[in-house]
Amino acid sequence: MLVELNSPEPEMTVLVHGTGSEELLPQEQGLHVVRRPQLQIAERALNLFVLVTATGLPDVSEFVSVANRRHQLRALFVRDDTNARWLPHWFERAGLRTLRNTLVHSDATVPRRVLTAWLHGAQNELIADANVADDRLFLISCALEHYEVPFDRVPAMKAIPPAQRSTFEMDEDGSYIHWPGPDIHLDLDAIRAALDPKSRAKAAAVKASRDQRYGAAIAKLRAARGLKQSDIKGLSERHVRRIEKGEGASSEALRRLAEAHGMSLDQYLRKVATLLASPLLEPQDAR
């Protein structure tokens, strides 16, 4: 399930250093891509991301340090192009310590997911990566917040047999992780509620308000295109009405809506994001 696009497209700059790093970029507009670690960029740009190989860390060390001191380094993606046990050596050789917002990866999935989430303003709602060790689930959000949850803390997770705990699947955009055997889905809201039970009611209220605004934006865009709720091929009128009332939309439903509007999914989501940024948008617009 795709989450709400919370804000207009943010200003983002990505330093791509090293061959093969281009494949890590999402195929979307909105990224300012640079190929050289120029210090004037590190000193001025907002929301900086760095894509580099482990052996290329010395080449970008000063750029990374400047951006990090300015609190504008959002993520340092390090592609493991060497033996993992040599990673500390390359960080030391670059004069860098392992930063909180460092993500080591071996393929394009995680960087692309994080960059796409930031493009859509959904970095606080989506999961970047996850791992299971012993009796705990470790998660990193696309905003690079770290979470550690014992399996016995969440009733649904407690029901997962130990032999199946590592066999989860990640939704493509990071909306949730899924254990196919027991058919259990888990998103970041559930994780946060498990770690802080007092936040459960607040999270539910925030989600309800967010879903209502998302539904209102979908309704407003549909009306602007002169479409009726019954005009969305592949979705019943009742289904569209529920989405517009704020009951949430699956990725498949969003694709159907995009097709009905004559847009690609990316174009449609950007239009919705623009409406969400409007202070005049109210849930009653969904009527």
N, C-alpha and C positions, 0 to 999 in steps of 0.2 A: 504494500500500500504506500502510495506517495503521500508525503506530508504537505502541509500548507507551505506555500512560498511566502515567507514572512516579510520580505522587504524587497525594494527595488534592487536591481543588479548592483552589487558593491564594486568599488574600484579594487582591482586585483592585478598584481604584477607577479609574473612567474619567471624566474631565472632557470633556463634549461641549459645544463652544462654536461657535455659528454654525449657520445653517439648512442643512439637507441632511446634517449630520453623523450624524444618527440612523441613516441607512441603512448606515453603516459598521459598526454593531454586530452581532455574531453573534447569531442567534436562540436563545440558550441562557441558562439561569439561571446565576447565580454572579457576575455583574458588578454592582458597586455604582456606579450612574451618577449623576453630579451635573451640574448645568447652570450653576452659577455658580462662578467661580474664587475660592473662599473660602480665605483663607490658613490658617485653622485646620485645614482638610483637608490642605493641602500640608504642614503642620507635623506631622501625626500619622499620616496614612494610609500603608499599605504598598503596594508594587507599583502605582505611579501611572502612568496612561496619559493622554495629552492628545490630543484630536481637535480640530483648529482649522483654519480657512482661513488662507492666507498673509496676507490683509488683516486678520485678527483677531488676529495675533500680539501686537500691543501690548496687547490686553486681557488676555492670559494671561501676560505676561512675568514678573511678580512670582511668580505661582503656579509657573511652570516653574522659575524660578531657585531658589526655596525647596526644591522637591521634588528638584531636581538636586543641591543642596548636601547634602541628606540621603542622597544615593545611593539614592533611591527612585523616581526618574523612569525608568521602564522604556522608554518610547517617546514621542516627540513626533511625532505624525502631522500633517503639514502638507499640506492639500489645496490644490493649485495652482489658485486661482481667478483668477489674473492671469497676465500674460505671464511666462514662466520667468525671463527676464533681469532681472525686477524683484524676484525673491526676495531677493537680498542687501540690497536697499533696505528690505524689510519686516522682515528680521531686524535691520538696523541701527536702524530706527525703533523697534523693540521693545526695543532695548538688549540683544539676545541674540546670542550667537555660534552658529554652526551646531554643534550638539552631535553627539557620536559616535552617539547613539541617535535622531537625527532621520531620519525617513523622509518624503520628499516623494512624493506620489502624485496621480493624477488620477482614480482610480475607487476603488470599495470593496474591491477584491480583496485588496490587501496588508494594510490594517488589520484586516480581518475574519480573514484567515489568521493573523496574529500574535496577535490577541486569543484566537482559538479555541485556538491552540497553548498559550498560557499557561493557559487554563482547564483544559486537559487535562494540564498539567505536562509538555508535550512540546516546549517552546520551544528546547531545545538539540539537538533531533533533526530539526527541520523547516526547510525553506527558505522565507524570506519573499519574496525577490525575486532575480532574476538578470538579467545583461546580458552581452553579448559585445562587446568592443572590440578591434580588431586581431586579435592571436593569443592573446587571453586571455579567460577566463571569470571574471566577477565575481559573487560570491554574497553574500547577507546572510541569516544564519540568523534564526529567529524570536526568538532571544535577542539579536539585533542584533550578532552577531559578523560581521566582514567577512573574506572569503576572495578571493584572487586566484590563479588557476591558469592557467599557460600550457598551450595545447592539446597541446604536445609532451611535457608532463610525464606525462600519463595515456595509456597505450596505446590504450584505447578511444576517447578524445577525439582522439588523433592521427589516427585512421582516418576522422574526419569530414571530408568535403571542405570546403575553405574557403568555398565558396558556400553551404553548408548550415549553417554554424556558428551563424548567428543565427536559424535556423528551428526552435528548440526549443519544446517545450510544457511547462508547469508542471502537475504533479499538483495537483488542487484543494486538498488540505490541505498541500501543500508537501513531501510525502514524497520526491519525486524530480523531476528534469527529464528530458525525453525528446526525443531527436532521431528523428522518424518515419522519415526516409529510410534511414539505416543501422540503425535500430531499436536505439538505445543509450540505456540508463537510467543515471542518475547520482544518488546520494544524498550526504548530508553525510559519511557514514562514508568513502565513496570519496574525497571531496575531502580530508578530513583525512589519510587514509593517503597520498595523493599528495604532500601538502605535508610530511609527516613520516613517511617510510617506517618508522621505528622503532616508530611507533604502530600499525602494521598488525596485528601479532599481538595487541597489547593490545585494539585495537578489536574484533577478531574474537572474543576471549574475552569481552569485555563484552557484545557482541551476543548471543552464544550463551547466556550466563547470563540476559540480559534476556528473550530469546525463550522460554527454559524457564519462567521465572516467569510470563510472559504466558500461555503454554499452560496452566500449572497453574491460573491464575485462571479461565480459560475452562472448564477441566474441573470445577473446584470449583463454579462457578456452574451449569453444566449438571446436575451431580449434585444440587445443592440444589433444582433445579426438577423433579427426578425424571425427567429426560430421558436416554435412551440415546444413544450415539454414532450409532446408526442412525435416530434420530428427527428429525434435522435435514434438513428438506425442501430439496432442491436441492444437498445435499452428500452425498457417499458416506461410509460409515462409515470407510473408509480415509483419506479426506481429513480428516475430523474428528480421527481418531487422530493424523495427522501434525501438525495444528495444535496439539493438546494436548501433543505431545512437544516442541514448540518450534521447528517449522519455518516459522513465520510464517503470517500470514493476510492475504489481500487485502481490500480494502474491500468487495467483493461477498460474500466469505465471511462477513465480520463482519455484513453486512446479513442474510444468511440465518440466522446464529446469533441475531441480535436478534429476527427474526420468529418463530423457533421458540420463543423465550422469552416471546413475547407483548409485546415491548417495541419502542419506537422505537430507532434506532441510537444516538441520544444517551443514552437511558436505559440501554441495554445497556453502553455504554462507561463510563458513570459507575459502574455496578455492578462492572465489571471493575476500574476504578481503585480502588475501595474495597477490593477483595480484594488488589490489588497492594500497598496500603499496610500490609497486615497482616504483622507480623514472623513470624507462624506459617506463612505460605505457603511451601511447599517444592515444588520441581519434582516430587517423587514423588507429589504430589497429583493429577498428571495421569494417573496409572495407573488 
